[in-house]
């Protein structure tokens, strides 16, 4: 009898063991099967929608990728974004992520990290960086891990821009500061030689002025980028603006032996800030003079034109345009064009020349007093005033920079923001 009882106990234990193994192996698949079945909610019987259907719809409309995964690496629930971002492949979690999922199963603690996708999953706009968060479905849960994934390309781009900006500022400040230190040392070495004192004193003054200009332009650019739009627009006469900009460039015209010719079109009135308009146009004229050979001529012209016509003009690899996103093709702009017969800009550089500190020819730019911020300031002024900035250039032929502003007689700045549209 005792042996029979022992046999029953052994048999029961064996059955329990087998059931445990079966549940452990097939439970996730049972859950998966259950999730595929509609479970109708009483108050939604007339529509036939289930709680799980509603959950799937919510997940599918989420602006981020989400996936619920079990210990077998099977995806129990996911959405389209997760597939587009490469989080899920054939109802399995991306192999690159699985080792981290296993860590979460083991530690039962959430993790957050950034990663690069294996390939570019989005056709229209490539994904360069992903931000991923993994956590147990519930606190202490060892059966399911939920994964959230967002496209962090813009976040990564902004961080890279910040790092580049800090590095560029450090480099740009280091150059004149180092030059000032060396010149001061040379000056102090022999204060009795008046010619040497004069020479090093002038060089010292030049580097100090360059440093002051750089700091001033950095502060101006920071102020412009912090403004959502022009706060107090006034009606401004472009004739006065161009005249003042030309007056400020007289010294450069004489220094580099470059003449500036102004066309005969007059009488254009625009919305804007006169001081900022002068700064923008003066920057373009100064650039044209500095990048022109001696004896060449720079032409400044004015025109009123439809935005759609401008778009047509600026189509091609030799062109770049940045417009305020509120502008429509049927609208008109008053434009100022500055044309030179200089060296021109290679096509591979033309999309980047409005970036801070970007230079096509670094040696020439520094040699002629450029800070690398002038065109970034021009672009920001145009966007803040609801306008546009464009460039056409061809190596060996020259360049034409165009600034466009809203005419005062037909336009107002209501609703204008600084968001741009690039071409």
VENRALIN-V334187 format. One record per pair of residues at least 6 apart in sequence whose C-alpha atoms are under 6 Angstrom apart, sorted by the first residue. I is the first residue (numbers start at 1). J is the second residue. D is the distance in whole Angstrom. If there is no record, write none. Layout:
BEGIN
{{I;J;D} {I;J;D}}
END
This chain:
BEGIN
{{32;76;6} {38;50;6} {39;50;5} {40;50;4} {41;50;6} {59;79;6} {60;79;5} {60;80;6} {64;81;6} {64;149;6} {64;150;5} {65;81;4} {65;82;4} {65;148;6} {65;149;5} {66;78;6} {66;82;6} {66;147;6} {66;148;5} {67;77;6} {67;78;4} {67;146;6} {67;147;5} {68;75;6} {68;76;5} {68;77;5} {68;145;6} {68;146;4} {69;75;4} {69;76;6} {69;144;6} {69;145;5} {70;143;6} {70;144;5} {73;92;6} {74;92;5} {75;91;5} {75;92;5} {82;88;6} {84;121;6} {85;121;6} {87;94;5} {88;94;5} {105;142;6} {108;140;6} {110;134;5} {110;135;4} {111;133;6} {111;134;5} {112;132;6} {112;133;4} {113;131;6} {113;132;5} {114;130;6} {114;131;5} {115;129;6} {115;130;5} {116;129;5} {116;130;6} {120;126;5} {120;127;5} {127;153;6} {128;153;5} {129;152;5} {129;153;5} {130;150;6} {130;151;5} {130;152;5} {131;149;6} {131;150;5} {131;152;6} {132;148;6} {132;149;4} {133;147;6} {133;148;5} {134;146;6} {134;147;5} {135;145;6} {135;146;6} {136;145;4} {137;144;6} {137;145;5} {137;146;6} {176;207;5} {180;204;6} {183;200;6} {187;197;6} {221;377;6} {228;417;6} {228;418;6} {229;384;5} {229;417;5} {229;418;6} {230;384;6} {230;385;6} {233;271;6} {233;272;5} {233;273;6} {234;271;6} {234;272;5} {235;270;6} {235;271;5} {236;269;6} {236;270;5} {237;269;5} {238;268;6} {238;269;6} {241;278;5} {245;278;5} {245;282;5} {253;259;6} {256;294;6} {257;294;5} {257;295;6} {258;294;6} {258;295;5} {258;296;5} {258;297;6} {259;297;5} {260;297;6} {260;298;5} {260;299;6} {261;299;5} {262;299;6} {262;300;5} {263;301;5} {269;407;6} {269;408;5} {270;406;6} {270;407;4} {270;408;4} {271;406;6} {271;408;5} {280;378;5} {288;340;6} {291;342;6} {292;342;4} {298;339;6} {298;340;5} {299;338;6} {299;339;5} {300;337;6} {300;338;5} {301;336;6} {301;337;5} {302;335;6} {302;336;5} {303;334;6} {303;335;5} {304;333;6} {304;334;4} {305;332;5} {305;333;6} {306;331;6} {306;332;4} {307;329;5} {307;331;6} {307;332;6} {308;329;4} {318;347;6} {318;392;6} {318;393;6} {319;391;6} {319;392;4} {320;351;6} {320;390;6} {320;391;5} {321;389;6} {321;390;4} {321;423;5} {322;388;6} {322;389;5} {322;421;6} {322;422;5} {323;388;4} {323;420;5} {323;421;5} {324;383;5} {324;386;5} {324;387;6} {324;419;6} {324;420;4} {324;421;6} {325;419;6} {325;420;5} {325;421;5} {333;404;5} {333;405;5} {333;406;5} {333;407;6} {334;404;5} {334;405;5} {334;407;6} {335;403;5} {335;404;4} {336;402;6} {336;403;5} {337;401;6} {337;402;4} {338;400;6} {338;401;5} {339;399;6} {339;400;4} {340;398;5} {340;399;6} {341;397;6} {341;398;4} {342;398;5} {343;395;6} {343;396;5} {343;398;6} {344;393;5} {344;394;5} {344;395;4} {344;396;6} {344;398;4} {344;399;5} {345;393;6} {345;394;6} {345;395;5} {346;395;6} {354;375;5} {354;376;5} {355;376;6} {356;373;5} {356;376;6} {357;372;4} {357;373;6} {358;372;6} {382;388;5} {383;418;5} {384;418;5} {386;416;6} {387;404;5} {387;405;5} {388;403;6} {388;404;5} {389;402;6} {389;403;5} {390;401;6} {390;402;5} {391;400;6} {391;401;4} {392;399;6} {392;400;5} {393;399;4}}
END
